[in-house]
Amino acid sequence: MPIKDAVGAKARLMEQGKVRCLGLSEVAVKTTRWAHATHPIAALQTKCSLWSRDVESETLPLTAEPVRELSAARGCATAQVALAWLLSRDGNIFALPEPGVSRIWKRTPPPRI
């Protein structure tokens, strides 16, 4: 099934209240752009490991574009937008600190997105 048809069908399920958001898994940047043009994509699942690093040069720049646009529209730093998104996930996303990190910075309220 073409991605445009699949995303269109899922968008209709969202309109009916049967699906909360749309995500894609293991798709090329071109496919992601095409799908997002049909309906906003809320999540991308991409493999990233020591042996599969193409995400750094292809997918991450794509996801950085909306973050930059949102931070400019809200008048805040891109890091604030990223942190606000992480904090809004109700504990469903976690990050492991880098080795050697010994201090926790003072937490400030995230910007409203």
PEQUI-V255616 format. One record per residue. N is the residue number from 1. RES is the residue in one small letter. PSI is psi as a letter, one per 30 degrees, with the letter a starting at -180 (none if undefined). OMEGA is omega as a letter, one per 30 degrees, with the letter a starting at -180 (none if undefined). BURIAL is I if it has 16 or more other ideal C-beta (glycine too) atoms within 10 Angstrom, else O. Layout:
n;res;psi;omega;burial
N;RES;PSI;OMEGA;BURIAL
N;RES;PSI;OMEGA;BURIAL
//
This chain:
n;res;psi;omega;burial
1;m;k;l;O
2;p;k;a;O
3;i;e;a;I
4;k;e;l;O
5;d;e;a;O
6;a;e;l;O
7;v;e;l;I
8;g;e;l;O
9;a;e;l;O
10;k;e;l;I
11;a;e;l;I
12;r;e;l;O
13;l;e;l;O
14;m;e;l;O
15;e;e;l;O
16;q;f;l;O
17;g;g;a;O
18;k;f;a;O
19;v;k;a;O
20;r;e;a;O
21;c;l;a;O
22;l;k;l;I
23;g;l;l;O
24;l;l;l;I
25;s;k;l;O
26;e;h;l;O
27;v;l;l;I
28;a;l;l;O
29;v;e;l;I
30;k;e;l;O
31;t;e;l;O
32;t;e;l;I
33;r;e;a;O
34;w;e;l;O
35;a;e;a;I
36;h;f;l;I
37;a;f;l;O
38;t;e;l;I
39;h;k;l;I
40;p;k;l;O
41;i;k;a;I
42;a;f;a;O
43;a;k;l;O
44;l;k;l;I
45;q;j;a;O
46;t;k;l;I
47;k;k;l;O
48;c;j;l;O
49;s;a;l;O
50;l;f;a;O
51;w;f;a;O
52;s;i;a;O
53;r;g;a;O
54;d;f;l;O
55;v;e;a;I
56;e;e;a;O
57;s;f;a;O
58;e;d;a;O
59;t;e;a;I
60;l;e;l;O
61;p;e;l;O
62;l;e;a;O
63;t;f;l;O
64;a;f;a;O
65;e;e;l;O
66;p;e;l;O
67;v;e;l;O
68;r;e;l;O
69;e;e;a;O
70;l;e;a;I
71;s;e;l;I
72;a;e;l;O
73;a;e;a;O
74;r;f;l;O
75;g;h;l;O
76;c;l;a;I
77;a;l;l;O
78;t;e;l;O
79;a;e;l;O
80;q;e;l;I
81;v;e;l;I
82;a;e;l;I
83;l;e;l;I
84;a;e;l;I
85;w;e;l;O
86;l;e;a;O
87;l;f;a;O
88;s;f;a;O
89;r;g;l;O
90;d;h;l;O
91;g;g;a;O
92;n;f;l;O
93;i;k;l;O
94;f;l;l;O
95;a;k;l;O
96;l;k;l;O
97;p;l;l;O
98;e;k;l;O
99;p;k;l;O
100;g;f;l;O
101;v;k;a;O
102;s;f;a;O
103;r;k;l;O
104;i;k;a;O
105;w;l;l;O
106;k;k;a;O
107;r;k;l;O
108;t;l;a;O
109;p;k;l;O
110;p;l;l;I
111;p;l;l;O
112;r;k;a;O
113;i;none;none;O
//
